[in-house]
Amino acid sequence: MNTSKYDKYFSPDGFWAKLAKVAKTAGSKVIYTGLLLFYALDSPKTPLRAKVQIYGALGYLIFPLDAIPDLLPLVGYVDDLGALGLALAAVAKNIDDDVRRKAKNKLRDLLGEEAASSKGIIDIDGQVVTEQAKPDEPAAEGPGKR
């Protein structure tokens, strides 16, 4: 997904305003994934390349026009979760315990303890751990190199 057109729409203030406005309707998976990415931005372990992907995904989340309008019941946040999920998979190696702790604490503040311990959140944490366990992909070799 080309995220460059959404980079300019991300700002911490815009992110928090969107989360406060849509936390209950977007659901815990969208909110938690967004929080993981947001807190990964502050982590010194997150490289610039990963931060660019995160800015794009979070920019898409707060972008006022979506592929699927957020006002549609049940399906309005499917595209947002997809964009956030792709970014999370790409930067999962940079999501540490501190980032997960901050995201869960904020999720508890926004949606309560039940949301923070729901199956959907456990599944997201499992996906992060699975991505972290994957071996790093070797760098692509140029023509004529072996």
TACOR-V788117 format. One record per residue. RES is the residue in one small letter. D_CENTER is the distance of its C-alpha to the mean C-alpha in Angstrom with 2 decimals. Layout:
res=RES d_center=D_CENTER
res=RES d_center=D_CENTER
This chain:
res=m d_center=13.78
res=n d_center=15.30
res=t d_center=12.95
res=s d_center=15.85
res=k d_center=16.98
res=y d_center=13.87
res=d d_center=13.81
res=k d_center=16.70
res=y d_center=15.17
res=f d_center=12.64
res=s d_center=14.33
res=p d_center=13.75
res=d d_center=16.43
res=g d_center=15.03
res=f d_center=11.63
res=w d_center=13.76
res=a d_center=16.22
res=k d_center=13.96
res=l d_center=12.57
res=a d_center=16.21
res=k d_center=17.44
res=v d_center=15.38
res=a d_center=14.25
res=k d_center=16.99
res=t d_center=16.96
res=a d_center=13.28
res=g d_center=13.40
res=s d_center=12.00
res=k d_center=9.55
res=v d_center=7.76
res=i d_center=8.31
res=y d_center=7.54
res=t d_center=4.06
res=g d_center=3.92
res=l d_center=6.53
res=l d_center=5.68
res=l d_center=4.13
res=f d_center=7.08
res=y d_center=9.41
res=a d_center=8.98
res=l d_center=10.36
res=d d_center=13.39
res=s d_center=14.02
res=p d_center=17.08
res=k d_center=16.07
res=t d_center=13.32
res=p d_center=15.38
res=l d_center=15.63
res=r d_center=14.69
res=a d_center=11.22
res=k d_center=10.97
res=v d_center=12.16
res=q d_center=9.49
res=i d_center=6.82
res=y d_center=9.48
res=g d_center=9.91
res=a d_center=6.68
res=l d_center=6.89
res=g d_center=10.53
res=y d_center=10.47
res=l d_center=9.12
res=i d_center=12.05
res=f d_center=14.36
res=p d_center=17.44
res=l d_center=18.22
res=d d_center=16.22
res=a d_center=17.39
res=i d_center=17.73
res=p d_center=18.69
res=d d_center=16.79
res=l d_center=20.29
res=l d_center=21.06
res=p d_center=21.21
res=l d_center=19.23
res=v d_center=17.82
res=g d_center=16.59
res=y d_center=12.88
res=v d_center=13.03
res=d d_center=12.23
res=d d_center=9.20
res=l d_center=7.90
res=g d_center=9.25
res=a d_center=7.71
res=l d_center=4.02
res=g d_center=5.92
res=l d_center=7.90
res=a d_center=5.92
res=l d_center=5.00
res=a d_center=8.68
res=a d_center=9.83
res=v d_center=9.01
res=a d_center=9.56
res=k d_center=13.00
res=n d_center=11.97
res=i d_center=10.41
res=d d_center=13.70
res=d d_center=15.34
res=d d_center=15.37
res=v d_center=11.62
res=r d_center=11.52
res=r d_center=14.64
res=k d_center=13.55
res=a d_center=10.51
res=k d_center=13.08
res=n d_center=15.75
res=k d_center=14.08
res=l d_center=13.20
res=r d_center=16.91
res=d d_center=17.99
res=l d_center=16.38
res=l d_center=17.14
res=g d_center=19.50
res=e d_center=20.12
res=e d_center=20.34
res=a d_center=16.76
res=a d_center=15.62
res=s d_center=17.92
res=s d_center=17.44
res=k d_center=17.40
res=g d_center=14.01
res=i d_center=12.47
res=i d_center=14.90
res=d d_center=13.91
res=i d_center=10.23
res=d d_center=11.85
res=g d_center=14.36
res=q d_center=12.18
res=v d_center=10.83
res=v d_center=14.55
res=t d_center=15.73
res=e d_center=13.79
res=q d_center=15.12
res=a d_center=18.54
res=k d_center=18.82
res=p d_center=21.25
res=d d_center=20.38
res=e d_center=21.44
res=p d_center=24.62
res=a d_center=24.86
res=a d_center=26.32
res=e d_center=30.02
res=g d_center=31.95
res=p d_center=34.96
res=g d_center=37.85
res=k d_center=36.02
res=r d_center=35.99
